[in-house]
Amino acid sequence: MSGAYMLAVIIVAVVAMILAISKLKIHPFIVMTVIAIAVGLLCGMNTEDVINKVKAGFGNILASIGIVILSGTIIGTILEKTGAALTMANTILKLVGKERSVLTMGLTGYVTGIPVFCDSGFVILSPISRALAAQSNKSLAVMATALSAGLYATHCLVPPTPGPIAMAGTLNANLGLVIGIGLLISLPATIMGILYANKVAGKIDIPANPEYTVEELVEKYGKLPGALHSFAPILVPIILIALKSIGDFPSHPFGTGAVKMCFSFIGNPVVALLLGIALATTLIPKSEKKNTLSWVTDGVTNSAGILAITGAGGAFGEILKSLPLADALSSSLLQMHVGVFLPFIIAAILKSAMGASTVAMILTSAMVAPLMPALGFTSEIGKVLVIMAIGAGSMTVSHANDSYFWVVSQFSDMNTQQAYKCQTGVTLVQGITTIIVVFIVSLFVH
């Protein structure tokens, strides 16, 4: 069977997938699973092999990162419910200063977007955005765009957000390295978002009309947890995962004995994020202890859809891996020198068409996985660069078919035209900025 035929089947499958999800409103889990089976059958696999590959792909990816996704979602839910996310925002505000309010909102989004879904993070922090806009005499459009930019950057590039975790699992990348490089590469995206907010969104005058000042908001929210306590459920797992990655270096900086074994255990993403959950539960005040189970259940429920889509993406990826597609395309890919741009373009098309960043990340990583040798990104750093390229594509662009587009619009008093100018514009700028940074880095190391 020719490579051209298989490629045509996959292109038709992707178009069908986009139409089914975006137009027919069929759940991505169903669509991706059915498409995976169809692609396998159309490409000549026998029925038993197709079903076995789908089941194996689904199970393998969830075995790899299922617990991590669940844990990250639970941590984010508890940070939201206990007011710890508000504490983090207030801490950054004190460090940066109200006179640099736009920078404050961008950095607040950057930090909050690591554990909390960008939709939820924007809703939680929008009252602070209004209050700061009023105090600094800025348009609400500026503050909302800066906040959105920070949230979106880390949402698409930094674990434990489900999309980047799923990509790391699919491409078998070092999670500690993904976190470290993701934090660095998401900074230029955040900075460009802040600049865009000042230059473009600043021309749109939307009065803040805050219901509360920042101080009144904190008082209304009740007694908030301390700053160090609030950051701990995020920072401790990240530090532990990073230490494990350092310990795994060929130079053995922690030796090969008990110390390395200890870091290897507690720095395993599963253990590190379970410790993060334990730290997060200590944020729950005594008066709310009765809600602990329901809050954890909310986190589990919130992750269910992501787990289903991730599993379906793994099934689709397993089918693709079983096809000789990579061998058929290797020479042409190498001749075209597409590098990091291929995963970026695929993710950008899927995101723009479907409106779902996480789905675009999971699906693109599944499609790209068998092509990694042809693209020339088989090293640990190479895998991470591909993940960053996919993340860049998945933030390009947020528009009317993206729920986040409407969240930003609703909670910042923008009309549709203003939302397109601010939200669609800033995500386009962020995506392009990120892929340029990734491409420059890939020239030196991959």
C-alpha positions in Angstrom: 0.0 0.0 0.0 1.5 3.3 -1.1 2.4 6.1 1.2 0.3 8.5 -0.9 -2.8 6.4 -0.3 -2.2 6.2 3.5 -1.5 9.9 3.6 -4.8 10.6 1.7 -6.7 8.4 4.2 -5.3 10.3 7.1 -6.1 13.7 5.6 -9.7 12.6 4.9 -9.9 11.2 8.5 -8.7 14.5 10.0 -11.1 16.5 7.9 -13.9 14.1 9.0 -12.8 14.5 12.6 -12.9 18.2 12.5 -16.3 18.3 10.9 -17.8 15.8 13.3 -16.4 17.6 16.4 -17.0 21.2 15.3 -20.1 21.0 13.1 -22.0 17.9 14.3 -21.0 18.5 17.9 -20.1 14.8 18.5 -17.9 14.2 21.5 -14.2 14.0 20.6 -13.8 10.6 22.4 -16.4 9.0 20.1 -15.1 10.7 17.0 -11.4 9.9 17.6 -12.1 6.2 18.5 -14.3 5.6 15.5 -11.8 7.4 13.2 -8.9 5.3 14.6 -10.8 2.1 13.7 -11.7 3.4 10.3 -8.2 4.4 9.4 -6.8 1.0 10.5 -9.4 -0.9 8.3 -8.9 1.4 5.3 -5.2 1.0 5.5 -5.4 -2.8 5.3 -5.2 -3.9 8.9 -7.3 -6.9 9.8 -10.2 -6.4 12.2 -8.7 -8.2 15.2 -5.5 -6.2 14.9 -7.3 -2.9 14.7 -9.4 -3.6 17.8 -6.3 -4.8 19.7 -4.3 -1.8 18.7 -7.1 0.6 19.7 -7.4 -1.0 23.1 -3.7 -1.1 23.7 -3.2 2.5 22.6 -6.0 3.6 24.9 -4.7 1.7 27.9 -1.0 2.5 27.4 -1.5 6.2 27.3 -3.7 6.2 30.4 -1.3 3.9 32.2 1.4 6.4 31.5 -0.3 9.7 32.4 -3.8 9.0 33.7 -2.9 9.4 37.4 -0.9 12.5 36.6 -3.8 14.2 34.8 -6.2 13.3 37.6 -3.8 14.6 40.2 -3.2 17.9 38.4 -6.9 18.5 37.9 -7.6 17.8 41.6 -4.9 20.2 42.7 -6.2 23.0 40.4 -9.8 22.5 41.7 -8.7 22.8 45.4 -6.6 25.9 44.7 -9.7 27.4 43.1 -12.1 26.4 45.9 -9.9 27.5 48.8 -8.9 30.9 47.5 -5.3 29.9 47.1 -5.4 31.1 43.4 -6.5 34.5 44.7 -3.6 34.5 47.2 -1.2 33.8 44.4 -2.6 36.7 42.4 -2.4 39.0 45.4 1.2 37.9 46.1 2.3 38.7 42.6 0.4 42.1 42.8 2.4 43.0 45.9 5.7 42.0 44.3 5.2 43.7 41.0 3.2 46.7 42.2 -0.1 48.3 41.2 1.7 50.8 39.1 2.7 48.0 36.8 -0.8 46.5 36.8 -0.8 45.1 33.3 2.5 43.2 33.9 0.9 42.0 37.2 -2.1 40.5 35.4 0.1 38.9 32.8 2.4 37.3 35.4 -0.6 36.3 37.5 -2.1 34.4 34.5 1.3 32.9 33.8 1.5 31.3 37.3 -2.2 30.5 37.7 -2.4 28.8 34.3 0.1 26.1 35.4 -2.3 24.1 37.6 -5.7 25.7 36.8 -7.6 25.5 33.5 -7.4 28.8 31.7 -11.3 29.1 31.6 -11.5 28.7 35.4 -8.5 30.8 36.0 -9.9 33.7 34.0 -13.2 33.6 35.9 -11.5 33.4 39.3 -9.2 36.3 38.5 -11.5 38.6 36.5 -12.6 40.5 39.7 -9.0 41.3 40.4 -8.6 42.4 36.8 -11.5 44.8 37.2 -10.3 46.2 40.5 -6.8 46.8 39.2 -8.1 48.4 36.0 -10.1 50.9 38.0 -7.2 51.7 40.4 -4.6 52.1 37.6 -7.1 53.9 35.3 -6.6 51.3 32.5 -9.1 50.0 30.1 -10.6 46.6 31.2 -9.7 45.3 27.7 -6.0 45.8 28.4 -6.1 44.0 31.8 -8.3 41.1 30.4 -6.0 40.6 27.4 -2.9 40.5 29.6 -4.5 38.1 32.0 -5.7 35.9 29.2 -2.3 35.8 27.5 -0.5 34.7 30.7 -3.1 32.0 31.4 -3.0 30.6 27.8 0.8 30.5 27.5 1.3 28.1 30.4 -2.0 26.3 29.8 -0.6 25.2 26.4 3.0 24.6 27.3 3.6 23.7 30.9 2.5 20.5 32.8 0.6 19.6 34.9 -2.0 21.1 32.5 -3.5 18.0 30.8 -2.6 18.9 27.2 1.2 19.1 27.8 1.1 16.1 30.1 -0.7 14.0 27.4 1.9 15.1 24.8 4.8 14.1 27.0 3.2 10.7 27.5 2.5 10.2 23.8 6.0 11.2 22.7 7.7 9.5 25.7 9.4 12.8 26.7 11.0 13.6 30.1 8.3 15.4 32.0 10.8 17.4 34.1 12.4 18.7 31.0 9.0 19.5 29.5 8.2 21.6 32.6 11.5 23.4 32.7 11.6 24.3 29.0 7.9 25.0 29.0 8.3 27.5 31.8 11.1 29.3 29.8 9.4 29.2 26.4 6.1 30.4 27.7 7.7 33.5 29.1 8.3 35.2 25.6 4.7 34.3 24.7 3.4 35.9 27.9 5.6 39.0 27.4 4.4 39.4 23.8 0.8 39.0 25.1 1.4 41.9 27.6 2.9 44.1 24.9 -0.1 43.3 22.6 -2.4 44.2 25.4 -0.8 47.6 25.9 -0.4 48.5 22.2 -3.6 47.0 20.7 -6.1 46.3 23.4 -5.2 49.7 25.0 -7.0 51.4 22.1 -10.3 49.9 23.2 -11.9 51.8 26.0 -13.9 49.5 28.3 -14.7 51.0 31.8 -13.8 48.6 34.6 -16.9 49.2 36.7 -15.5 47.1 39.6 -17.9 45.8 42.2 -15.1 45.6 44.8 -11.6 46.9 45.2 -8.8 44.3 45.6 -8.8 44.7 49.4 -12.6 44.4 49.5 -12.5 41.4 47.3 -10.0 39.6 49.6 -12.1 40.6 52.6 -15.3 39.3 50.9 -13.6 36.0 50.0 -12.7 35.4 53.6 -9.5 34.4 55.3 -7.1 33.3 52.5 -4.2 30.8 52.9 -0.7 32.2 53.1 1.4 32.8 50.0 4.0 30.0 50.6 1.2 27.6 51.5 -0.7 28.5 48.4 2.2 28.0 46.0 3.4 24.8 47.6 1.1 22.3 45.8 2.4 23.6 42.5 6.1 24.3 43.4 6.9 21.2 45.4 5.9 18.7 42.6 7.7 20.8 40.0 10.9 20.9 42.1 10.7 17.1 42.9 10.2 16.2 39.2 13.1 18.5 38.3 15.4 16.9 40.8 14.6 13.5 39.4 15.4 14.7 35.9 18.7 16.1 37.2 19.4 12.8 39.0 18.9 10.9 35.7 21.7 12.9 34.0 24.5 10.6 32.7 26.9 12.4 35.0 25.0 11.1 38.0 25.1 14.3 40.1 23.3 12.5 43.0 25.4 9.4 42.7 23.9 6.0 42.1 22.9 5.0 45.6 20.2 5.8 48.1 20.0 9.5 47.4 19.3 9.0 43.7 16.8 6.2 44.4 15.0 8.6 46.8 14.8 11.4 44.2 13.8 8.9 41.5 10.9 7.8 43.7 9.5 11.0 45.0 10.3 12.8 41.7 8.3 10.4 39.7 5.4 12.5 38.3 2.8 10.2 39.9 4.3 10.4 43.4 5.2 14.1 43.1 1.6 15.1 42.1 0.1 12.8 44.7 2.2 14.8 47.2 0.9 17.9 45.6 -2.7 16.7 46.3 -1.7 16.1 50.0 -0.3 19.6 50.2 -3.4 21.0 48.5 -5.7 19.4 51.0 -3.9 21.2 53.9 -5.2 24.4 52.4 -8.8 23.4 53.2 -9.8 25.2 56.4 -11.5 23.3 59.2 -14.8 25.0 58.4 -14.7 23.5 54.9 -13.3 20.0 55.7 -16.7 18.6 55.1 -16.4 19.6 51.5 -13.1 17.9 50.9 -14.6 14.8 49.3 -16.9 16.8 47.1 -14.0 19.1 45.9 -11.8 16.1 45.1 -14.8 14.6 43.3 -15.2 17.8 41.3 -11.5 17.5 40.2 -12.0 13.8 39.2 -15.2 14.7 37.3 -13.5 17.6 35.6 -10.7 15.3 34.4 -13.0 12.6 33.1 -13.5 14.2 29.7 -9.7 14.9 29.3 -8.9 11.3 30.2 -11.4 10.0 27.6 -10.0 12.2 24.9 -6.4 11.4 25.9 -7.2 7.6 25.7 -8.8 8.0 22.3 -5.8 10.0 21.1 -3.6 7.2 22.3 -5.7 4.7 20.3 -5.5 6.8 17.2 -1.7 7.2 17.7 -1.3 3.4 18.1 -3.0 2.8 14.8 -0.8 5.4 13.1 2.3 3.8 14.6 1.3 0.5 13.1 1.2 1.8 9.6 4.4 2.1 7.4 3.5 5.8 7.0 6.7 7.1 8.6 8.9 5.0 6.2 6.9 6.1 3.2 7.2 9.8 4.1 10.7 9.9 5.7 12.6 10.9 2.6 10.1 13.6 1.5 10.0 15.1 5.0 13.7 15.2 5.3 14.0 16.9 1.9 11.4 19.5 2.8 13.2 20.3 6.1 9.9 21.0 7.8 11.3 20.4 11.3 9.2 21.9 14.1 6.9 23.6 11.6 5.0 20.5 10.7 3.6 19.8 14.2 3.0 23.5 14.6 0.9 23.7 11.4 -1.1 20.5 12.2 -1.9 21.7 15.7 -2.8 25.2 14.4 -5.2 23.8 11.8 -6.9 21.5 14.3 -7.1 24.2 17.0 -8.5 26.8 14.6 -11.0 24.4 13.2 -12.2 22.7 16.4 -11.6 25.3 19.0 -10.2 22.9 21.6 -6.6 23.3 22.5 -6.3 20.1 24.5 -7.8 18.0 21.8 -5.5 19.6 19.2 -2.5 18.8 21.4 -3.5 15.2 22.0 -4.4 14.5 18.4 -1.4 16.2 16.9 1.1 14.4 19.2 -0.5 11.1 18.2 -0.2 12.0 14.5 3.4 13.2 14.9 4.7 10.4 17.1 5.5 7.9 14.3 7.1 10.7 12.2 9.6 11.8 14.9 12.6 9.9 13.4 11.8 11.4 9.9 11.6 14.9 11.4 15.0 14.4 13.2 13.7 14.9 16.7 14.5 11.7 18.6 16.6 13.1 21.4 15.1 14.1 24.8 15.5 17.8 24.0 14.1 17.1 20.5 10.9 15.6 21.8 10.4 18.6 24.1 10.9 21.0 21.2 8.2 19.1 19.2 5.9 19.4 22.3 6.5 23.1 22.4 5.8 23.4 18.7 2.5 21.6 19.1 1.6 23.8 22.1 2.4 26.9 20.0 0.0 25.7 17.3 -2.7 24.8 19.8 -2.9 28.4 21.0 -3.3 29.7 17.4 -6.0 31.0 17.3 -8.8 31.4 19.9 -12.0 32.5 18.1 -15.7 31.9 18.1 -15.6 28.1 18.3 -13.4 28.2 21.4 -15.2 28.4 24.8 -12.3 30.4 26.2 -13.0 33.1 23.6 -16.5 33.6 25.1 -15.3 33.4 28.7 -12.9 36.2 28.1 -15.5 38.2 26.2 -18.2 37.7 28.8 -16.1 38.5 31.9 -14.4 41.5 30.3 -17.5 43.2 28.8 -16.1 42.9 25.3 -18.4 42.7 22.3 -17.7 40.1 19.6 -15.7 42.5 17.4 -13.5 43.6 20.4 -13.0 40.0 21.5 -11.7 39.1 18.0 -9.3 42.0 18.1 -8.1 41.3 21.6 -8.4 37.5 22.2 -8.0 36.2 18.6 -5.2 38.7 17.9 -3.2 38.0 21.1 -3.3 34.2 20.7 -2.1 34.5 17.1 0.8 36.7 18.2 1.6 34.3 21.0 1.5 31.2 18.8 3.8 32.8 16.2 6.2 34.1 18.9 6.5 30.7 20.4 7.2 28.8 17.2 9.8 31.3 16.3 11.5 30.8 19.6 11.2 27.0 19.3 12.7 27.1 15.7 15.6 29.3 16.8 16.4 26.9 19.7 16.1 23.9 17.4 18.8 25.3 15.2 21.3 24.9 18.0 20.0 21.9 20.0 17.8 19.0 19.0 
